[in-house]
Each structure stands twice: as C-alpha cells, then as structure tokens.
Amino acid sequence: RIDSMDMFSNIMYVKEFFADLSFLAHRAALTDKYRPETCCIIGNYYSLKGLHEKAVVYFSRALKLNSKYLSAWTLMGHEYVELKNPAAAIDAYRRAVDINPRDYRAWYGLGQTYELLQMPYYALYYYRRATQLRPQDARMWCAMGQCYENEQLAMDDAAIRCYRRAVDNNDREGIALHKLAKLHAKLNQNPVAAHYYLRNLNRLELEGGADGVEAVEAILFLATHNKETGKFAEAEEFCTRLLDFAGPAKEEAKALLREIRSVMQHRDFSTPSTLNQQDVTSPGMSMSPGSDSDDPFSP
C-alpha cells in the first residue's frame, strides 16, 4: 500500500528518522517504483542524507508521472533553495501555488527565497499570505518578524507585533522570546526586555540549554538591569552564575560584581547609625543649661 505513504515520509523527514525513512523508501521501491508517491519518498530520503541533486531527480520523476503532484513541486522548491538555485526554487513554488493557492508551504518557501535574494518587500508579501493561511503557526509569524527586522525595512514595532503573535501561538523553538528581548533592549525598553529575557532563560533551563549563547546574553542583561534598578541581591546572583562561563561574559560579570559590592559598601558607610544614649546623671542632678550643676568641678 503506497497511498499516503509520501505524507508519512514527510513526517519521518521532519523527525529525522533516517533508518525508518530508508526502510520505507526500499519497501515503496519494491512495491511499485513507478508511483509518484514512491519517487517522493525516495526524494525525501536523499534530501535527509544531504544529497539534494539526487532528491531533485526523484522529485522530477514524480512530476513526470503526475504533473499536478502538489507535494513534489513544493519539496523540489526546498531542494533548489538548498542548492542555491533561487530561480528554479521560485518556479517550483509558483507551480505549487498555481495548483493549490492555499498551500501555505509554497507561499512560505517563496518568502524564504526572496529573503535570500535580499528582496524583503517581496518576501513580506509572501509571508503575509502564509500567515493568512496559517494564523496559528508560530513559524510563519517568526519568519515575518525577521523580515520586518531587515535593514531595508527596519520596522521594529511591526516585528515586535509578529513575535508576540508567535509567543501567543506557542513558539516551540523559542525564537520569538529571544527576539522580543533583543528588540525591546534595542529600543531602550529595559523592563520589558528583562521580562522576555527572564522568560527565555526559564525556557532554556527547562529544555536543558542554559549553557548556550542565548542564556549568557540573558543572564548578563538581567544582571546589568537589576544593578541599574537597585536590586543588588538579584544582580549579584546573576553575576555569580556568569562566573561559571568562559569568555568575555565572565570578565563583565567580575566587573559588575566589583561595582555592586562597591555601591553596597558605600551605601552602608553613608547610612548614619543612631545610638540611643542614656543620661548618666545621678538623681536630683539638674542638666539645665547655665546651672552650676553643669560643671561637676564647680565649688
């Protein structure tokens, strides 16, 4: 049975199940090697192995057997992107869109290809079409947000809105939180930036990735922000965490710790201590100004 096995191979490709996809490709070839689905499965197998030229050969065979095979056009577009052949990729994606205008993968592929060609206005149009078709897909919103960040557009506020939509739609890759933190920091909106840096740091800790570049950046920002807002205990805690890392971040953490301890010591010394003094006077001795009893040596 070959029906729908090409879709199953797509799942294996995304999950990077090499052995399972290899087994499926061999079984499909033995069952009926002249089915377009079989050619698509074998194309996915070669693509996963990084043999993109061979993948294109098999996707082309699938299209010779069925020129309206939507999945093959889209997947061939992906392969041409990998082969750095944007003209062929655009042609393949456009063929897919002509067959099914609601194929979000083709619109998304067109956006990626035009972004690679440094044509962000075109890319933005195609990403918008993809988000209209898949408004609950965080990947579409992240792609459009990155497009707004392009130096030719430099629309940071629009990028922030896209990344917030991605967060609202469960951005599993965590791209949006990090991007939001960096954009708000760039706009000097440090409290909001600290909020997103902390959320991203918590996500990284849950996923076991709290020792990477993103984590170091988040910890350093949170240490600096807490120092500037007078939360010295929290700042010291973040700086201490940075001491476990090598590189410039460790030296910055040491400098921050010296500043924090210097400020705290200065604050402690500048605070006057109020001592409750008791009058050391005998009963009946008057301490009123000008009285003779003020001087114990007076006759």
C-alpha positions in Angstrom: 0.0 0.0 0.0 1.6 3.2 -1.2 -1.3 5.6 -0.7 -0.5 8.5 1.7 3.0 7.0 2.4 4.5 10.1 0.9 2.9 12.2 3.7 4.3 9.6 6.2 7.7 10.1 4.7 7.4 13.9 5.3 6.9 13.3 9.0 9.9 11.0 9.1 11.9 13.6 7.3 11.0 16.3 9.9 11.7 13.9 12.8 15.0 12.9 11.1 14.2 9.2 11.3 17.0 8.1 8.9 16.6 4.3 9.4 12.8 4.3 9.2 12.8 6.5 6.1 15.3 4.3 4.5 13.2 1.2 5.2 10.1 2.9 3.9 11.9 4.0 0.7 13.1 0.5 0.0 9.7 -1.0 0.6 8.0 1.5 -1.6 10.5 0.9 -4.4 9.9 -2.9 -4.2 6.1 -2.4 -4.1 5.8 0.0 -7.1 8.8 2.1 -8.2 6.7 3.9 -10.9 4.3 5.5 -8.5 4.8 9.3 -7.9 4.4 8.7 -4.2 7.4 6.3 -4.3 9.5 8.8 -6.1 8.6 11.4 -3.5 9.5 9.1 -0.6 12.9 8.3 -2.2 13.4 12.1 -2.8 12.8 12.7 0.9 15.3 10.0 1.8 18.1 11.6 -0.4 17.2 15.0 0.9 17.6 13.9 4.5 21.0 12.4 3.6 22.0 15.8 2.2 22.1 14.5 -1.4 20.0 17.3 -2.9 20.8 16.7 -6.5 19.5 13.1 -6.3 16.5 14.4 -4.4 15.7 16.7 -7.3 16.0 13.8 -9.7 13.4 11.8 -7.9 11.0 14.7 -7.4 11.3 15.4 -11.1 10.4 11.8 -11.8 7.4 12.1 -9.6 6.3 15.2 -11.6 6.7 13.4 -14.9 4.4 10.7 -13.6 1.9 13.3 -12.3 2.5 17.0 -13.2 -0.2 18.1 -10.7 1.5 16.5 -7.8 1.5 19.4 -5.4 3.8 18.0 -2.7 6.5 17.2 -5.3 6.6 20.8 -6.6 6.9 22.2 -3.0 9.6 19.8 -2.0 11.5 20.4 -5.2 11.4 24.1 -4.4 13.0 23.3 -1.0 15.8 21.3 -2.7 16.6 24.2 -5.1 16.9 26.5 -2.1 19.4 24.2 -0.6 21.2 24.0 -3.9 21.4 27.9 -4.0 19.3 28.0 -7.2 16.6 30.6 -6.3 15.2 31.0 -9.9 14.4 27.3 -10.1 13.0 27.4 -6.5 10.7 30.2 -7.3 9.5 28.5 -10.4 8.7 25.3 -8.4 6.9 27.2 -5.6 4.8 29.1 -8.2 3.8 25.9 -9.8 2.6 24.6 -6.4 0.7 27.8 -5.8 -1.0 27.6 -9.2 -2.2 24.1 -8.4 -3.3 25.0 -4.9 -3.4 28.6 -3.8 -3.9 27.5 -0.2 -0.6 25.6 0.1 1.0 27.7 2.8 4.3 25.8 2.4 4.7 27.2 -1.1 3.9 30.8 0.0 6.3 30.4 2.9 9.0 29.0 0.5 8.6 31.9 -1.8 9.1 34.3 1.2 12.3 32.5 2.2 13.6 32.5 -1.4 13.0 36.3 -1.9 14.6 36.9 1.5 17.7 35.1 0.4 17.7 37.3 -2.7 17.7 40.4 -0.4 14.3 41.4 -1.6 12.4 41.9 1.7 9.4 43.7 0.3 8.6 40.7 -2.0 9.3 38.3 0.9 7.0 40.2 3.2 4.1 39.8 0.7 4.5 36.1 0.6 5.0 35.7 4.3 1.7 37.6 4.8 0.0 35.1 2.5 1.4 32.3 4.6 0.3 33.8 7.9 -3.2 34.4 6.5 -3.4 30.7 5.7 -1.8 29.5 9.0 -2.5 32.2 11.6 -1.8 29.8 14.4 1.6 28.7 13.1 4.3 30.4 15.1 6.9 29.7 12.4 5.0 31.9 10.0 5.0 34.8 12.4 8.7 34.4 13.3 9.6 34.5 9.6 7.6 37.7 9.0 9.1 39.2 12.1 12.6 38.5 10.9 11.7 40.0 7.6 10.5 43.3 9.3 13.9 43.4 11.0 15.7 43.5 7.7 17.8 46.7 7.4 15.9 47.7 4.3 12.7 47.8 6.3 13.8 48.4 9.9 10.2 48.1 11.2 11.0 47.1 14.8 7.5 47.8 16.1 5.9 45.6 13.4 8.5 42.9 14.1 7.6 43.0 17.8 3.9 42.5 17.0 4.8 39.5 14.9 6.9 37.9 17.6 4.2 38.5 20.2 1.8 36.6 17.9 4.3 33.8 17.7 4.6 33.6 21.5 0.8 33.6 21.8 0.7 30.6 19.4 3.2 28.5 21.4 6.5 29.2 19.7 8.2 25.8 20.4 11.6 26.8 19.1 11.8 29.8 21.4 12.8 32.2 18.7 10.2 34.8 19.5 11.1 35.3 23.2 14.8 35.9 22.4 13.9 38.3 19.5 11.4 40.2 21.7 14.0 40.6 24.4 16.6 41.9 22.0 14.3 44.3 20.2 13.0 45.8 23.4 16.6 46.2 24.7 17.4 47.9 21.4 14.5 50.3 21.9 15.7 51.0 25.5 12.6 49.4 26.9 14.7 47.6 29.5 11.9 46.5 31.9 10.0 44.8 29.1 13.3 43.4 27.7 14.1 42.0 31.2 10.7 40.3 31.3 11.3 38.5 28.0 14.9 37.6 28.8 13.8 36.0 32.1 11.1 34.1 30.3 13.5 32.9 27.7 16.0 31.9 30.4 13.4 29.9 32.2 12.5 28.1 28.9 16.2 27.3 28.3 16.6 25.9 31.8 13.6 23.6 31.3 15.0 22.4 28.0 18.5 21.9 29.4 20.0 24.6 27.2 21.0 27.1 29.9 24.7 27.0 28.9 24.5 28.5 25.4 24.9 31.9 23.9 21.3 32.9 24.5 21.5 32.0 28.1 24.7 34.0 28.7 23.2 37.0 26.9 20.0 36.8 29.1 21.9 36.4 32.4 24.3 39.3 31.6 21.4 41.6 30.7 19.4 40.7 33.8 22.5 41.2 36.0 23.0 44.7 34.5 19.4 45.6 34.6 19.0 44.6 38.3 22.1 46.5 39.2 20.8 49.7 37.5 17.4 49.3 39.2 19.0 48.9 42.7 18.2 45.2 43.0 21.7 44.3 44.1 21.0 40.9 45.6 19.4 39.7 42.3 22.1 41.3 40.3 24.8 39.6 42.4 23.1 36.2 41.9 23.1 36.6 38.1 26.7 37.7 38.1 27.7 34.7 40.2 26.0 32.4 37.6 28.1 34.0 34.9 31.3 33.1 36.6 30.7 29.5 35.5 31.1 30.6 31.9 34.3 31.3 30.0 34.9 34.2 27.7 34.1 38.0 27.9 30.9 37.4 29.8 32.9 36.1 32.8 35.1 39.3 32.9 32.0 41.5 32.6 30.4 39.6 35.5 33.5 40.2 37.6 33.5 43.9 36.8 29.7 44.1 37.7 30.3 42.3 41.0 33.0 44.8 41.9 30.7 47.7 41.1 27.8 46.1 43.1 29.9 45.5 46.2 31.4 49.0 46.0 28.0 50.6 45.8 26.7 48.4 48.7 29.7 49.2 50.9 29.4 52.9 50.1 25.7 52.8 51.0 26.4 51.0 54.3 29.0 53.6 55.3 26.9 56.5 54.3 23.9 55.4 56.5 24.2 57.2 59.9 23.8 54.9 62.9 21.6 56.3 65.6 22.7 55.4 69.0 20.3 55.7 72.0 22.3 57.4 74.6 21.2 57.3 78.2 21.8 60.2 80.6 24.5 59.3 83.0 23.3 61.6 85.7 22.7 61.0 89.4 19.2 61.5 90.8 18.4 65.1 91.5 21.2 66.4 89.4 19.9 69.1 87.1 21.2 69.3 83.5 19.6 72.6 82.6 21.8 74.9 80.6 23.5 77.6 82.7 23.1 75.9 86.1 26.0 75.4 88.3 25.4 71.7 88.4 26.5 71.5 84.7 30.1 71.7 86.0 30.9 68.9 88.5 34.1 70.7 89.5 32.3 74.0 90.4 32.5 74.9 94.1 
